[in-house]
Amino acid sequence: MIAVYQAENLLEAQLVKGALESNGVTAFIAGEHFLPMFGHLQVMVGEDQEAHALDVIAEIRAAAPPREAPEESRRDEDEQATIDLDLAPRPA
């Protein structure tokens, strides 16, 4: 078995595993039962299916919207709030 994907959370790992399995790749999630203690999740496949699994994962990444860092998101919201305040009508 070989790790083809490191997930940040269980839902992400399950989504990748499901996508692999729907494309004919047998996969399992390593660390699923130890998540509360260690927090490491890897999607594993057989070595003979590694190339196909990596192709499927590449397709998933290509179709997914880019991730935005939480800090950037907050900063954009703050900038938007500032812009909104600047455009508000001034009392006479």
N, C-alpha and C positions, 0 to 999 in steps of 0.2 A: 504494500500500500504506500501511496505517496500523497503528500499534501499538495493540493492545487489551489487552495484559497484559504486565507486567514480572515475570519469574520470578526466584526466589532461587537456583534451581539447574536443571540440565538435566532432571532427572526431573520436576520440577514443570512446566516448559515443555512437555515431551513429553505429560504428562497433559492439560494444557489444550488443546494442539494436537489430541490424539486426540479429546477431547470435542467440540471444534469440528467436526472433520472428520466425526465420527459424526452430527452434526446438520446436515450439508450445507454447512458453511463451509470453503472452501479456506483453509488456513493454513500458514505456515512459521515457523521459529524463526530470528530474526536474531541473529547473534552466536554461533551454535552451534559454528562452526569456530574461533572466536577466544577461546573460553571460558578457556583457560589464561592468555591474555595480558591480557584485559580483564574477564572475569567478568560482562558485561552480557548478559542474554537477554531478548528481547522476542518475544512471539507477534504475528505480523503477519497481517493479512487485507486483502482488497481493500476499497476505500472503499465499494463498493456492498453489502458484507456486514457492515459495521461494526455496524449496529444489531442485527442478528440475533446476531452474535458477542458483543456486550455483554450481550444477554439470556441467552445460554447461560452466560456467565461468572457472571452474577448468580445464576442457578439453582445453579451449582456452589458458589458461596460460601454461599448460603442453606442448602444441604444439608450443608456441611462443619461439623464441630465447631469451636468457637472455639479459636484457637491460644493456648497458654499460654507466656508468656515463660520462657526457661530459668531465670532468676534466681528467679522466683516458684516454679517447680517445685522447685528445690533448697531454697528456704526452707520450702516445705510439707513436704518430706521431713525436713528438720531438725526442724521443729516436731513432726511425727509421731513421730520418734525420741525427742524429749524427752518427749512424752506417754507413749510406751510405757515409757520408763524410770521415769517418775513412777508408773505403775500397776503396776510390777513388785513382787512381794512382798518385803517387807523381812526380812532375816535376824533370827531371834529372839535 
